[in-house]
Amino acid sequence: MKVIGLTGGIGSGKSTVSHFLAELGALIIDADKVGHELLRPSTKIWQQVVAAFGRQILTPDGEIDRKKLGRLVFGSRKRLSLLNQLMHPEIKKAVKAQLLKYRRQEASVVVLEAPLLIEAGWTELVDEVWVTTASETTVLRRLEQQMGLSKKESLARIRSQLPLKELIKHADVVINTELSLDELRTKVKKLWQRL
C-alpha cells in the first residue's frame, strides 16, 4: 500500500487534488474531517476543547462553532498551540487506525490529506509528501469565495501556518494549483500514473 501525504497551506488546492486522486481510485483520509468527528458533542476531546476555550465557542445545540473557535485561535499562537496539543495526538491515533484498516483491505493507494502533516510530525505515516501551492492573491480570493473569510481573517490563518518554502523542503512532489481544473486534473493523472 502506497500512502501519499497531501499537504499545503489553507486555500492551496489540497481538496481539489484529493478529489481528483479519489476519482482515480485512491482512498482518502481527510485529517480535518477526522478532527471534526472527534469534536462531536460530549466526546473526550470536545470536553477538553470546551474546558480550554470556554462555552462561548458552542452553538445553542452544543456543537463547537468552528468559525468562533477559528477567530479565537488564529489570532494567538499560544491558543493555536494549545488546540493543536489537544487535537493532534487524537487525530493521529484515528488516522493510524484507518490506515491499518485500509492495509488489511489491501488498498493500493491511500491519500492522507492533512494541512498540518509536517507541523504535526506525521511524515512517518506516509511514503511520499505532496505539497499544493498557490499565490497569496489566489489563496485570499479562494478563502473569500469558499469560506466567506475577510482578508484579515484569511491572513491570520495564512500567517499561522508553516511558510511555503519550509513545506517545500519536505516535498517529494510540488503541485502548483493555479491552473484550470482540466489542466490540474491532467497534471494529477500524470502523477498518478507514475505511482
C-alpha positions in Angstrom: 0.0 0.0 0.0 1.3 3.4 -1.0 0.5 6.3 1.3 0.7 9.8 0.0 0.7 12.7 2.5 -1.1 15.6 0.7 -0.4 18.9 2.4 -0.2 22.6 1.7 -1.4 25.9 3.1 -5.1 26.8 3.5 -6.7 27.5 0.1 -3.8 26.0 -1.8 -6.0 23.4 -3.6 -5.5 20.3 -1.4 -9.1 19.3 -1.5 -9.3 19.6 -5.3 -6.2 17.5 -5.8 -7.5 15.0 -3.3 -10.9 14.8 -5.2 -9.0 14.1 -8.5 -7.0 11.3 -6.7 -10.2 9.8 -5.4 -11.6 9.8 -8.9 -8.5 7.8 -10.0 -9.1 5.2 -7.3 -7.2 6.5 -4.2 -8.8 6.1 -0.8 -8.8 9.4 1.1 -8.3 10.1 4.8 -9.1 13.8 5.4 -7.4 14.8 8.7 -9.7 17.8 9.1 -12.8 15.6 8.8 -11.3 13.2 11.4 -10.8 16.2 13.7 -14.4 17.3 13.2 -15.7 13.8 14.1 -13.6 13.8 17.2 -15.2 17.2 18.2 -18.7 15.8 18.3 -20.5 17.0 21.4 -19.7 15.2 24.7 -16.6 13.3 23.3 -13.5 13.4 25.4 -11.8 15.9 23.0 -14.9 18.1 22.9 -14.9 18.3 26.7 -11.2 19.2 26.7 -11.6 21.9 24.0 -14.6 23.4 25.7 -12.7 23.4 29.0 -9.7 25.1 27.3 -11.6 27.8 25.3 -14.9 28.3 27.2 -18.6 27.7 26.4 -18.7 30.8 24.1 -17.3 28.6 21.3 -20.5 26.5 21.4 -23.6 26.8 19.2 -27.0 26.7 21.1 -27.2 22.9 20.4 -23.8 22.2 21.9 -21.7 21.9 18.7 -18.4 23.6 18.6 -18.8 26.6 16.3 -15.6 26.2 14.3 -15.8 29.8 13.0 -15.8 31.2 16.6 -13.0 28.8 17.6 -11.1 29.8 14.5 -11.3 33.5 15.4 -10.0 32.7 18.9 -7.1 30.6 17.9 -5.9 32.1 14.6 -5.2 35.4 16.4 -3.0 33.8 19.0 0.0 31.4 18.7 -0.5 30.3 22.3 -4.1 29.3 21.8 -3.5 27.7 18.4 -0.7 25.7 20.0 -3.0 24.6 22.8 -5.7 23.5 20.4 -3.1 21.5 18.4 -1.7 19.9 21.5 -5.2 18.7 22.3 -6.2 17.6 18.8 -3.1 16.2 17.1 -2.5 13.1 19.2 -6.1 12.1 18.9 -6.3 12.7 15.1 -3.1 10.8 14.6 -4.4 7.8 16.6 -7.6 7.8 14.5 -5.6 8.2 11.2 -3.3 5.3 12.2 -6.4 3.1 12.8 -7.8 4.0 9.4 -4.5 3.3 7.7 -4.3 -0.1 9.4 -7.9 -0.9 8.2 -7.0 0.0 4.6 -3.8 -2.0 4.8 -5.9 -5.1 5.9 -8.2 -4.4 3.0 -5.2 -4.4 0.7 -5.8 -0.9 -0.6 -3.3 0.1 -3.2 -3.1 3.9 -2.7 -4.3 6.0 0.3 -4.1 9.7 0.4 -3.7 11.4 3.9 -4.9 14.9 3.3 -3.5 16.9 6.2 -2.9 20.6 6.3 -0.5 20.2 9.2 1.2 17.0 8.1 4.7 18.5 8.6 4.0 20.6 11.7 2.3 17.7 13.4 5.2 15.4 12.6 3.1 12.8 10.8 5.5 12.3 7.9 6.4 8.8 9.3 2.9 7.8 8.4 3.4 8.4 4.6 5.6 7.2 1.8 5.6 10.5 -0.2 4.8 14.1 0.7 2.9 16.1 -2.0 2.6 19.8 -1.4 0.0 22.0 -3.1 0.8 25.6 -3.7 -0.9 28.8 -4.9 0.0 32.5 -4.7 -1.3 34.5 -1.7 -3.6 36.5 -4.0 -5.2 33.3 -5.3 -5.5 31.9 -1.7 -7.1 35.1 -0.5 -9.7 35.0 -3.3 -10.4 31.3 -2.7 -10.9 31.8 1.1 -13.3 34.7 0.5 -15.3 32.8 -2.1 -15.3 29.4 -0.3 -15.4 30.3 3.4 -16.5 33.9 3.4 -13.4 35.0 5.3 -12.3 38.6 5.4 -8.8 39.5 4.2 -7.8 40.0 7.9 -9.2 36.5 8.9 -7.5 34.9 5.9 -4.2 36.5 6.6 -4.3 35.4 10.2 -4.8 31.8 9.1 -2.1 32.0 6.4 0.4 33.5 8.9 -0.3 30.8 11.4 1.0 28.1 9.0 4.5 26.9 8.2 5.9 29.1 5.4 5.6 27.6 1.9 9.4 27.3 1.5 9.5 25.2 4.7 6.8 22.9 3.4 8.5 22.5 0.0 11.7 21.3 1.8 9.7 18.2 2.8 8.0 17.7 -0.6 8.6 14.8 -2.9 6.1 16.4 -5.3 5.0 20.1 -5.6 1.8 20.8 -7.3 1.0 24.4 -8.3 -2.8 24.6 -8.4 -3.0 27.9 -10.3 -4.3 26.1 -13.4 -7.7 25.5 -14.9 -9.5 22.4 -13.4 -8.9 20.4 -16.6 -5.2 21.2 -16.6 -4.9 20.3 -12.9 -6.8 17.1 -13.4 -4.3 16.2 -16.2 -1.4 17.0 -14.0 -2.7 14.8 -11.2 -3.4 12.0 -13.6 0.3 12.1 -14.8 1.5 12.0 -11.2 -0.9 9.1 -10.5 0.4 7.1 -13.5 3.9 7.1 -12.1 2.8 5.7 -8.8 
